[in-house]
Amino acid sequence: MFIARGYQDRILTESEIRDLCCEGLSKLDLAGNRVLVLIPDSTRTAPIPLFFRLLGERLLGSLQRLDFIIALGTHPPMSEEAIDKLVGTTAAERKVRYPGVSIFNHAWGDPDALAQIGTISAEEIASLSGNLMREEVAVTLNRRIFDYDRLVIIGPTFPHEIVGFSGGNKYFFPGISGPDVVNFTHWLGAVITNPVVNGTKDTPVRKVIDRAASMIPVPRFCFSFVASREGLNGLFIGTPEEAFSAAADLSSKVHIVYAERPFRKVLSIAPEMYDDLWVGAKCMYKLEPVVADGGELIIYAPHITEVSYTHGKFLDEIGYHTRDYFLKQMDKFSHVPRAIIAHSTHLKGLGTYEEGVEKPRINVVLATGIPEERCRRINLGYRDPKSIDPNEWQNREDESILCVPHAGEILYRLA
């Protein structure tokens, strides 16, 4: 069963989305099943309230059980108030209209919440990674999956710095997985580098994620959509692999902008949905390819006051550096989870490290609520956000200045 509808030049109507969802759900024949739905957290543009309502209307009463789990990866758990906002209800409404429906946070750091479902051998990792890595990887997943008959992914597909495009089986790994796969895949993506991976459909990281997902003993289905702030350009329903593939093809047309030349200055304006630099760093990932050598990228986010609510301690220790800075002295950082090192390199960008001297390709500057002293200490530039009027940065491409509002989801590449 595969259902697809997508357009580069228009948005699906709510009626079209409803009809597609109903068709997909009817073909899945979920009556009497226990169903666990994987959804993103609030750091993604996605009409989760619409899908939550549609699933409730269509499935409640016919299922033995309907629950949701937020595929946090290593993001902080969401409060009950935040969860209600995510799914578009109030606490009272959720209790009345969706009785018996539970919404869980993924607990990636709790060993008791995880179960190992398999192992990818070192030899297979070498094959999947193109011989970039050769190590055994334990495949762990949230053990709640064993309480259900079907697993259904509902989420968007965008260009992504680690895996190429988000969506599909990424909702399992790292969405609801344990730290082993998270650390391995993030570091593999970092070694390949963001400009090479981001917006590339078939990557070694995607191969590893799909291989890990093949070990899941519960049937998997996926509603993968291509979203913008205006609505959905496309909706694809099928296996995680086929739904992702079609969504990535459309995303490559909708979510990638090609520039004729690089810019010496880029102002990347973070949306409010990025509440720390860990997620706000996407404003760098999506724009790094169009910053000229020696140029400057400013992340403008006065509302961001924290480096990472989850990983800040490690990032304060190691700071932000180029990939080669870490590759040439990995023993020094063996105690640091590699997903954190990967984030560090992705935000700092490409560069070299020779004879103890690090030379980043571009200068990354924070114009956020993070104090100047801390920015300098973690090896990033600082600019007082009060000194920036975003309106003054608009429409200056002829001066080699680019201003990008609501940055972080649209990938910019050189033509």
TIKE-286612 format. One record per residue (C-alpha): x, y, z. Coordinates in steps of 0.001 Angstrom, whole numbers, padded with zeros to 6 digits, always signed. Layout:
# TIKE-286612
XYZ...
# end
This chain:
# TIKE-286612
+000000+000000+000000+001446+003340-001059-000511+006601-001315+001121+009738-002651+000112+013266-003465+002485+016193-003686+002915+019496-005468+005808+021856-005815+003582+024828-006548+000578+024505-004246-000591+023484-000797-002905+020558-000074-006323+021524+001218-007463+020194+004580-010085+018169+002720-007360+016533+000620-005302+015754+003698-008330+014281+005451-009219+012097+002449-005650+010826+002082-005406+010020+005794-008738+008203+005819-007731+006185+002767-004417+005253+004327-005898+004319+007684-008625+002212+006084-006066+000255+004067-003998-000397+007191-006964-002233+008739-006123-001269+012317-009411-002356+013934-008827-003977+017302-005114-003171+017265-002952-001409+019804-001344+001482+017887+001563+003692+018924+002003+006881+016866+005398+008595+016695+005264+012389+016350+007884+015179+016415+008313+017687+019199+007722+021421+018804+011061+022080+017052+009604+021103+013656+007097+022897+011444+004250+020393+011329+000433+020449+011581+000410+017908+014397-002927+019221+015796-004621+018377+012488-003256+014819+012413-003965+014290+016106-007571+015300+015549-007937+013183+012390-006548+010067+014048-008760+010561+017061-011865+010993+014920-011046+008044+012708-009625+005501+015140-010986+006036+018641-013609+003420+019324-012241+000942+016790-008851+000343+018391-007951-001555+021484-005504+001232+022282-004231+004469+020711-001209+006248+022170+001429+008715+021007+005132+009035+021734+007146+012192+021084+010294+011309+019141+012560+013593+021139+015902+012090+020235+017997+013742+022945+015838+016886+023217+014423+017763+026667+011083+016192+027665+008009+018301+027035+005761+019485+029857+002083+018575+029891+001233+022148+028931+003672+022011+026006+002263+018656+024912-001272+020047+024887-000063+022900+022680+001791+020463+020412-001345+018424+019692-003716+021398+019700-005832+020693+022771-006321+021817+026326-005871+019398+029205-009628+019340+029768-010405+018798+026089-007877+016001+025798-009447+014198+028720-012976+014447+027296-012421+014070+023534-009516+011621+023649-010243+009347+026624-007624+006719+027275-005102+008268+024850-001666+008650+026426+001145+010853+025091+004626+009840+026201+007956+011612+026130+010780+009426+024855+013243+008792+027689+016491+008412+025756+018689+008667+028854+016871+006074+030979+018324+002568+030484+015182+001048+032021+013089+002647+029266+015167+001011+026522+015515-002462+025062+018190-003827+022753+016643-005279+019606+019815-006231+017792+023381-005408+016848+024932-004181+013621+028296-005872+013225+031513-003988+012604+031788-005589+009167+028300-004449+008188+028941-000957+009543+032041-000773+007365+029969-001740+004324+027122+000677+005110+029459+003591+005877+031692+003161+002859+034533+002073+005179+034455+005342+007103+033697+003437+010321+034264-000103+011501+032675-000755+014879+029836-002758+016350+026699-000735+017108+024085-001863+019629+020549-001118+018415+018341-000024+021313+014835+001368+021202+012159+002568+023591+010713-000623+025032+007157+000724+024813+007055-000522+021215+006507-004057+022502+003152-003044+023990+001677-002370+020533+000651-004200+017358+001457-001358+014929+003846+001587+014915+002815+004620+012842+005126+007556+012101+003564+010956+011438+006053+013691+010684+007723+016068+008247+010660+015622+005900+013218+018421+005593+016868+018626+004521+018947+017454+007483+022560+017834+008507+023086+014309+009869+021050+011981+007684+020483+014043+004511+016725+014410+004848+014698+013913+008013+011641+011679+008212+010970+007981+007768+012959+005702+010038+014720+008690+011579+011695+008841+013886+012993+005594+015395+016696+006413+015222+017398+008763+016925+013715+009641+017589+013006+006944+020181+016346+005158+020332+019093+004741+022878+022401+006634+022901+024519+004096+020974+022845+004642+017602+022444+008366+018314+026142+008883+018979+027290+006690+016115+025055+008169+013415+025659+011774+014459+029403+011325+014376+029267+009499+011044+027331+012433+009594+029817+014903+011065+032781+013060+009578+031146+013227+006144+030362+016933+006902+027216+019009+006772+027680+020524+003268+028045+017033+001786+025194+015382+003715+022568+018107+004014+019948+017734+001295+021387+014450-000023+018799+011690-000176+020973+008563-000089+023635+008767+002608+025601+006267+004713+023726+007517+007784+020350+006768+006169+021601+003273+005328+022545+002648+008962+019205+003992+010220+017221+001863+007776+019267-001210+008717+018581-000611+012411+014867-000129+011696+014733-003460+009859+015320-005109+013236+012139-003665+014769+009789-006635+015356+006568-004572+015204+005035-003600+011808+005901-000020+010805+003967+002495+008711+004582+006123+007897+002687+009289+007056+005518+011475+005745+004702+015004+004690+006465+017990+003182+005522+021069+005190+005980+024798+005231+004456+027529+007353+001732+027808+004699+000680+024148+004936+001512+020799+003321+002904+020505-000190+002651+016742-000075+001605+013692+001921+003007+010197+001366+001694+007086+003113+003324+003666+003108+006320+001930+004602+008795+004307+006252+011240+003661+003434+008902+004399+000508+007068+007278+002202+010367+008913+003111+011797+008438-000375+008882+010194-002072+008797+012957+000545+012538+013582+000196+012142+013920-003570+009529+016646-003086+011422+018278-000223+014454+018627-002506+012313+020806-004767+010454+022756-002061+013059+023179+000682+016276+023934-001211+017112+027415-002515+019998+027899-004952+022107+031043-004814+024168+032230-007766+027080+033333-005597+028237+033147-001951+027674+035969+000541+030246+037629+002770+027664+038237+005514+024576+036194+006387+022022+037064+009064+020199+033872+009983+017107+034657+012053+016025+031828+014339+012305+031183+014873+010878+031009+018392+010491+027212+018137+014263+026899+018628+014658+027458+022352+018368+026697+022742+021459+026691+020541+021349+022901+020203+018347+023231+017890+018977+026849+016898+022223+025697+015282+020092+024590+012332+020252+028256+011347+023931+027632+010592+023584+024164+009071+021144+025290+006389+023195+028343+005365+026823+027279+005665+027074+026363+001941+026378+029940+000780+028767+031787+003120+031894+032912+001312+035330+031791+002486+036295+034105+005330+032728+035329+005574+030511+035726+008626+027286+034014+009629+025299+035571+012477+022644+033571+014292+020150+036202+015412+018035+034844+018268+017547+037220+021220+015167+034670+022773+017846+031950+023058+019608+032129+026417+021049+028619+026726+023582+026590+024729+021818+023291+025381+019379+022386+028121+020472+018762+027803+024144+018880+026808+025327+022292+027985+027854+020937+030487+029821+019071+027836+029616+021939+025346+030945+024383+027930+033851+021989+028397+034791+021311+024761+033503+024426+023005+032844+024631+019289+035473+023458+016821+035966+022163+013313+035771+018459+012520+039530+018112+012069+040190+019637+015492+038477+016594+017008+039553+013978+014464+043240+014655+015096+042944+014316+018881+039989+012011+019518+041645+010393+022535+041446+013726+024342+037658+013718+023955+036910+010016+024416+034708+010779+027445+032401+013065+025441+029407+011523+023617+030078+011737+019895+026675+013265+019155+027798+016294+021174+031109+016495+019313+029154+016243+016056+026949+019188+017027+030056+021186+017904+031641+020601+014497+028445+021257+012593+027924+024650+014195+031560+025695+013775+031598+024548+010160+034350+023382+007847+037968+024188+008592+041448+022824+009185+043600+021904+012168+047322+021782+011436+050209+021837+013922+047886+022883+016720+046357+025778+014777+042654+025738+013938+041421+027710+010937+037635+027726+010479+036433+028487+006955+033907+031067+008208+033242+033019+011389+030116+032009+013301+028708+034742+015555+025920+034534+018130+023554+037480+018521+021506+035787+021215+020714+036039+024908+023832+033990+025695+026351+036311+027400+029478+037453+025555+031822+035814+028046+030241+032422+027484+030259+032827+023700+033981+033595+023744+034664+030718+026119+032987+028193+023816+034909+029559+020825+032106+031441+019064+031832+035082+018111+029494+037469+019906+027404+040428+018881+024887+042289+021006+021480+041464+019486+020325+044972+020355+022827+046283+017817+021012+044488+014990+017883+045694+013242+016876+042829+010934+014974+045271+008711+018261+046949+007833+019622+043632+006520+016804+042993+004061+017224+043129+000272+020986+043676+000284+022086+040714-001802+023838+043089-004222+026093+044054-001297+026868+040377-000645+024611+040406+002439+021862+037818+002877+019091+037979+005494+017026+034834+006077+013929+035063+008332+012623+031885+009950+015879+030102+009182+016642+026485+009974+014445+024452+007637+015179+025784+004147+018583+024690+002840+020635+027196+000837+023125+025878-001701+025273+027402-004415+023865+026828-007888
# end
